[in-house]
Amino acid sequence: VYAIEKYTKGKWLLEAGARYDYRWLKTYQLNATTLVPFSTLNIFKNVTATVGSTYRLNNQFSFSANAGTAWRAPSINELFIDGIHLSAASYERGDSLLTSERSYNFSLSAKYESEKLFVEIAPYNSIINGYIYAKPILQPITLISGTYPYFKYTQQNVNLSGVDAELQYKFLPQFSFNSKTTIVRGWNKSINDWLIFMPADRFSNAIKYEIADAGKLRNVYAAIENVTVSTQTRVPPNSDYVAPPK
């Protein structure tokens, strides 16, 4: 159940919304000792809301700000998995006591758009309570089929912040330069250290040549692109089985 309202006046656009979610999950299992079947019922419900505004200075410049809440119920794997994750060649164990993630999100955006130039910078910050992830136990588990890295689903309070930036410049009628930057920082407030499994800084630059439509093909183009990904150095010591790649 949700409601959204928009209001426009002059150069301002205001938008707000609220939502209520109710979700139930019934799981059927076998008792590992007696092999007697039993079922478990998990109920998740939450209220979320968002409010934002956009100010259009003129036909080229606009600024936006948004604040809101969100939530995510734990998945069936995160709650009950207890075995080998075949696609990852690892052993994972869930936690049936996991609760829903709850986040508080804040974002800003500045945008310039003209016939030849597009620029957008969007910083953001998210506070996530009860963030769920598979934590490396750092002690492999040995089964009949072999030895596997061992992960256990857990949840902690974290902070995710970063910035996304994009630039497009059409310097000739059919040629354009496209640049994108993605930077994210994850901080684990529960241990007062960096959050593992965060993507490293990423920079992409491309020259794009737009080709005229060919028959039934539309928006045909050719491009050459360079992608640079930094080494992730913001990880706690001895937090994973291997160090981040170069």
Salt bridges, closest charged atoms under 4 A:
ASP21 OD2 - ARG19 NE 2.80
GLU78 OE2 - ARG72 NH2 3.10
ASP82 OD1 - ARG93 NE 3.12
GLU101 OE1 - ARG72 NE 3.15
ASP201 OD1 - ARG185 NH1 2.81
GLU210 OE1 - LYS170 NZ 3.93
ASP213 OD2 - ARG218 NE 3.79
